[in-house]
């Protein structure tokens, strides 16, 4: 589990720092889930693209360099299975978030086009119900 602490930079510290950075991006994306701001879909797309880029760079580095070197030193074939599953699951999650943000964005565009100025009246109805 990442510690997010700084020490003398070695491969573990570099990977740990990167894990912390990606975790923060995921947290920022999760926080947007609860926001009603107009920029949410666009910001989710930006964050998921950033996470996707980070993981696309990070996963091969960790697996091909770090895991390979440790695997040769430790001689345990299944030692890094959990990390590989975690990387695959993170990439799947990115795809799901990107698809949801895209659907949400398309929905908003269609709703605005179909409803026109009726959305203002609907906002008032929605606000009245939430009270």
C-alpha positions as CSV (number, residue, x, y, z in Angstrom):
1,X,0.0,0.0,0.0
2,X,1.4,3.4,-0.9
3,X,2.7,5.5,2.0
4,X,2.9,8.8,0.2
5,X,6.1,9.7,2.2
6,X,9.4,10.9,0.7
7,X,12.7,9.2,1.3
8,X,15.8,8.7,-0.8
9,X,14.5,8.1,-4.3
10,X,14.8,4.4,-5.3
11,X,12.6,2.4,-7.5
12,X,10.1,1.7,-4.7
13,X,9.8,5.4,-3.8
14,X,9.3,6.3,-7.5
15,X,6.6,3.7,-7.9
16,X,5.0,4.5,-4.6
17,X,4.9,8.2,-5.4
18,X,3.3,7.4,-8.8
19,X,0.7,5.2,-7.0
20,X,-0.2,8.1,-4.7
21,X,-0.6,10.5,-7.6
22,X,-2.9,8.1,-9.5
23,X,-4.9,7.4,-6.3
24,X,-5.4,11.2,-5.9
25,X,-6.6,11.4,-9.5
26,X,-9.1,8.6,-8.8
27,X,-10.3,10.4,-5.7
28,X,-10.8,13.6,-7.6
29,X,-12.8,11.7,-10.2
30,X,-14.9,10.1,-7.4
31,X,-15.6,13.5,-5.8
32,X,-17.0,14.8,-9.1
33,X,-19.6,12.0,-9.0
34,X,-21.4,13.9,-6.3
35,X,-21.1,17.3,-7.9
36,X,-23.9,19.0,-9.9
37,X,-21.6,21.6,-11.5
38,X,-21.9,22.1,-15.3
39,X,-18.3,21.2,-16.0
40,X,-18.4,17.7,-14.4
41,X,-18.6,15.6,-17.5
42,X,-15.7,17.6,-19.1
43,X,-13.6,17.4,-15.9
44,X,-14.2,13.6,-15.5
45,X,-13.1,13.1,-19.1
46,X,-10.0,15.1,-18.5
47,X,-9.2,13.2,-15.3
48,X,-9.9,9.8,-16.8
49,X,-7.7,10.6,-19.8
50,X,-4.9,11.7,-17.4
51,X,-5.4,8.5,-15.3
52,X,-5.3,6.4,-18.5
53,X,-2.1,8.0,-19.6
54,X,-0.5,7.6,-16.2
55,X,-1.4,3.9,-16.0
56,X,-0.4,3.3,-19.6
57,X,3.0,4.5,-18.8
58,X,3.2,3.2,-15.2
59,X,2.0,-0.4,-15.6
60,X,4.5,-1.5,-18.2
61,X,7.4,0.1,-16.3
62,X,6.4,-1.5,-13.1
63,X,5.7,-4.9,-14.7
64,X,8.6,-5.0,-17.2
65,X,11.4,-3.5,-15.1
66,X,10.5,-3.6,-11.4
67,X,8.6,-6.9,-11.2
68,X,10.9,-8.6,-13.7
69,X,14.0,-7.7,-11.6
70,X,12.4,-8.7,-8.3
71,X,11.0,-11.9,-9.9
72,X,14.5,-12.9,-10.9
73,X,15.9,-12.1,-7.5
74,X,13.1,-13.7,-5.4
75,X,12.1,-16.5,-7.8
76,X,8.3,-16.5,-6.9
77,X,6.3,-16.6,-10.1
78,X,3.0,-15.6,-8.4
79,X,4.4,-12.7,-6.4
80,X,3.1,-10.0,-8.7
81,X,-0.2,-11.5,-9.8
82,X,-2.1,-9.1,-7.5
83,X,-0.4,-6.0,-9.0
84,X,-1.2,-7.1,-12.5
85,X,-4.8,-7.7,-11.6
86,X,-4.9,-4.3,-9.9
87,X,-3.5,-2.6,-13.0
88,X,-6.1,-4.4,-15.2
89,X,-8.9,-3.5,-12.9
90,X,-7.8,0.2,-12.8
91,X,-7.8,0.3,-16.6
92,X,-11.3,-1.3,-16.7
93,X,-12.5,1.3,-14.2
94,X,-11.1,4.1,-16.4
95,X,-13.0,2.8,-19.4
96,X,-16.2,2.6,-17.3
97,X,-15.8,6.2,-16.0
98,X,-15.0,7.5,-19.5
99,X,-18.0,5.8,-21.0
100,X,-20.3,7.1,-18.2
101,X,-18.9,10.6,-18.6
102,X,-19.5,10.4,-22.4
103,X,-23.1,9.1,-21.9
104,X,-23.8,11.9,-19.4
105,X,-22.4,14.5,-21.7
106,X,-24.5,13.2,-24.6
107,X,-27.6,13.2,-22.4
108,X,-27.1,16.8,-21.3
109,X,-26.6,17.9,-24.9
110,X,-29.8,16.1,-26.1
111,X,-31.8,17.4,-23.1
112,X,-30.8,20.9,-23.8
113,X,-31.6,20.6,-27.5
114,X,-35.0,19.0,-26.9
115,X,-36.1,21.1,-24.0
116,X,-34.7,24.5,-24.8
117,X,-35.7,27.1,-22.2
118,X,-37.9,24.5,-20.4
119,X,-34.8,23.4,-18.5
120,X,-35.0,26.6,-16.4
121,X,-38.5,25.8,-15.3
122,X,-37.5,22.2,-14.6
123,X,-34.6,23.5,-12.4
124,X,-37.1,25.3,-10.3
125,X,-39.3,22.2,-10.0
126,X,-36.3,20.1,-9.0
127,X,-35.1,22.6,-6.5
128,X,-38.6,22.8,-5.0
129,X,-38.7,19.0,-4.5
130,X,-35.3,18.9,-2.8
131,X,-36.4,21.3,-0.1
